[in-house]
Amino acid sequence: MLLLASATLPSAPVARAQTVSGTFGVSVTNASGSSSYSVQYSYPREVVAGQILRITVVLYVNQLTGLKLYASAYNLSALIGLNSSGFIGTGSVGYWPPSTFLGASGDLYPGSHWGPKVINVTVGTPPSSGSNFTAGFVSIGLVTKVSTFEAVGAPAVQESGSKIVGPVTIVGSASSLNLLQLALPAVLVAAVLFGAAYWFGIRGRRRRMPEASGP
């Protein structure tokens, strides 16, 4: 079956109070008809390496035409990539029941929405770049299963689309984190040794201190 999919350009990301937000559309056309979805998103502009980036999302089913009835399953995923190359974090949230049937509580008909929900992405540590800040981006993907008027038992139509929605800055790198990890044990050991030397020094001086003689 021939599947044609396209994603409309997102609205310009808005960066206010260190937050990036916007909406992008996904359109899919296949033999069963056409589908139109919108995904609204919002996330912090900066995230510390090793911490969790929380991306708030809302899925809207705008229109289903032809034989398409409703979205019976759907998943929103996020990927954090580096402008240099590679990616350092993924996460997802969705409604994906083991079987789909008419009247399920999670069915999304045209005009309905799902969310807000949160995608939790654990951010990895970027490679050393000589800076404590690494430029990256956030990509959000949508996958749905759409039930149709077709014969009973026919598999739901799976549809998908994705978009790079905006920038993100990762604070911390392999070099800075490794130095901290190496320095911390050394500081703790030095503190213990200093404390022990101080304690035994005090006790030694007390032992050597002569007792006062009587009159």
C-alpha positions in Angstrom: 0.0 0.0 0.0 1.4 3.4 -1.0 1.8 5.7 2.0 2.4 9.4 1.6 3.2 11.4 4.7 4.1 15.0 5.3 4.6 17.3 8.3 3.7 20.9 8.1 6.2 23.5 9.3 6.1 24.2 13.1 5.2 27.6 14.4 8.2 29.5 15.4 9.5 28.3 18.8 9.0 30.8 21.6 11.8 31.2 24.1 10.5 33.1 27.2 11.8 32.5 30.7 14.0 29.7 29.4 11.1 27.8 27.9 10.7 26.6 24.3 7.1 26.0 23.1 5.1 25.7 19.9 2.9 23.5 17.8 3.6 21.4 14.7 1.3 19.5 12.4 1.4 16.0 10.8 -0.6 15.1 7.8 -0.9 11.6 6.4 -2.6 10.4 3.2 -3.1 6.8 2.2 -5.6 4.4 0.6 -8.0 4.7 3.6 -8.2 8.5 3.5 -6.4 11.5 5.0 -5.4 12.4 8.6 -4.5 15.7 10.2 -2.9 15.9 13.7 -1.3 18.7 15.8 1.2 18.3 18.5 1.7 21.0 21.1 5.0 21.0 23.1 6.8 22.9 25.8 10.2 22.3 27.5 13.0 24.1 29.4 15.7 25.7 27.2 18.5 24.3 29.3 19.1 20.9 31.0 22.0 19.6 33.1 23.7 16.5 31.7 22.6 13.4 33.7 19.3 15.0 34.6 15.7 14.6 33.2 14.3 16.9 30.5 10.5 17.1 30.9 8.7 17.8 27.7 5.0 18.6 28.1 2.9 17.5 25.0 -0.7 17.5 23.9 -1.9 15.5 20.8 -4.9 16.9 18.8 -6.8 14.9 16.2 -7.9 17.6 13.8 -9.5 15.6 11.0 -10.0 12.0 9.7 -11.5 11.5 6.2 -12.4 8.6 3.9 -12.7 5.3 5.7 -10.9 6.5 8.9 -12.9 6.5 12.1 -10.7 7.3 15.1 -7.2 6.9 16.5 -7.2 3.8 18.7 -3.6 3.9 19.8 -1.0 6.7 19.7 2.5 7.4 21.0 4.6 10.6 21.3 8.4 10.2 21.5 11.2 12.6 22.0 14.9 12.5 21.0 17.6 14.9 22.2 20.3 15.2 19.5 23.6 17.0 19.4 24.3 19.7 16.7 27.7 18.0 16.2 26.4 14.4 15.7 24.6 11.7 17.5 21.9 11.8 20.2 22.1 11.5 24.0 18.5 10.9 25.2 15.1 9.4 24.2 11.8 9.0 25.9 8.1 8.4 25.1 4.6 8.5 26.4 1.4 7.0 24.8 -1.7 5.0 24.8 -1.1 1.6 23.2 -3.6 -1.1 24.3 -2.9 -4.7 23.4 -6.0 -4.8 21.2 -8.2 -2.1 19.7 -12.0 -2.1 19.8 -14.8 0.4 19.3 -15.7 2.4 22.4 -12.4 2.1 24.2 -11.8 4.9 26.7 -8.7 6.0 24.9 -10.2 6.4 21.4 -9.6 9.8 19.8 -12.2 11.0 17.3 -11.8 14.1 15.1 -11.9 17.2 17.3 -10.6 15.5 20.5 -7.2 15.6 22.2 -5.0 13.7 24.6 -2.9 15.5 27.2 -1.2 17.4 28.6 1.2 14.5 29.1 4.9 14.6 30.0 7.8 12.9 28.2 10.7 12.2 30.5 14.0 12.1 28.8 17.1 11.2 30.7 19.9 13.3 29.2 23.3 11.6 28.7 26.7 13.3 29.0 27.9 14.9 25.8 31.5 14.4 24.8 34.1 16.9 25.9 34.1 20.0 23.6 36.2 22.5 25.6 33.0 24.2 26.8 30.6 23.5 29.6 27.7 24.1 27.2 26.7 21.8 24.3 24.2 22.9 21.7 21.5 20.3 20.8 18.0 20.0 19.5 14.7 18.3 20.4 12.8 16.1 17.9 9.3 14.9 18.6 7.7 12.0 16.8 4.1 10.8 16.5 2.9 7.3 15.8 -0.9 6.4 15.6 -3.1 3.4 14.8 -6.3 4.4 13.0 -9.4 2.2 12.9 -11.4 2.3 9.7 -14.8 1.3 8.2 -13.0 -1.6 6.4 -13.8 -5.3 7.0 -14.0 -6.5 10.6 -10.7 -7.9 11.8 -8.7 -5.7 9.4 -5.6 -4.3 11.0 -5.6 -0.7 12.0 -3.8 1.7 9.8 -0.5 2.8 11.3 0.6 6.4 10.6 3.6 8.5 11.7 5.4 11.8 11.4 8.2 13.7 13.2 9.7 17.2 13.5 12.8 18.9 15.0 10.9 21.4 17.2 13.6 23.5 18.7 17.0 23.9 20.4 18.2 22.8 23.8 21.5 23.5 25.6 23.1 20.7 27.7 25.0 22.1 30.7 28.1 20.0 31.6 30.4 17.7 29.5 32.4 14.6 29.9 35.5 16.5 30.9 33.9 18.8 33.5 31.9 15.9 35.0 34.9 13.6 35.1 37.0 16.2 36.8 34.4 16.7 39.5 33.9 12.9 39.9 37.7 12.5 40.3 38.1 15.5 42.6 35.3 14.6 45.0 36.8 11.4 46.4 40.2 13.1 46.8 38.6 15.9 48.8 36.8 13.4 51.0 40.0 11.4 51.7 41.9 14.6 52.5 39.2 15.7 54.9 39.2 12.3 56.7 43.1 12.3 56.9 43.1 15.9 58.2 40.4 15.1 60.8 42.3 12.0 62.0 45.6 13.8 62.2 43.9 16.7 64.1 42.2 14.3 66.5 45.2 12.2 67.3 47.3 15.3 67.6 45.0 16.7 70.3 45.0 13.4 72.1 48.8 13.2 71.9 49.2 16.7 73.3 46.9 15.9 76.1 48.9 12.8 77.0 52.2 14.8 77.1 50.8 17.6 79.2 52.3 17.4 82.7 50.0 17.3 85.7 50.0 20.2 87.9 52.2 19.7 91.1 50.8 20.4 94.5 52.0 23.1 96.8 
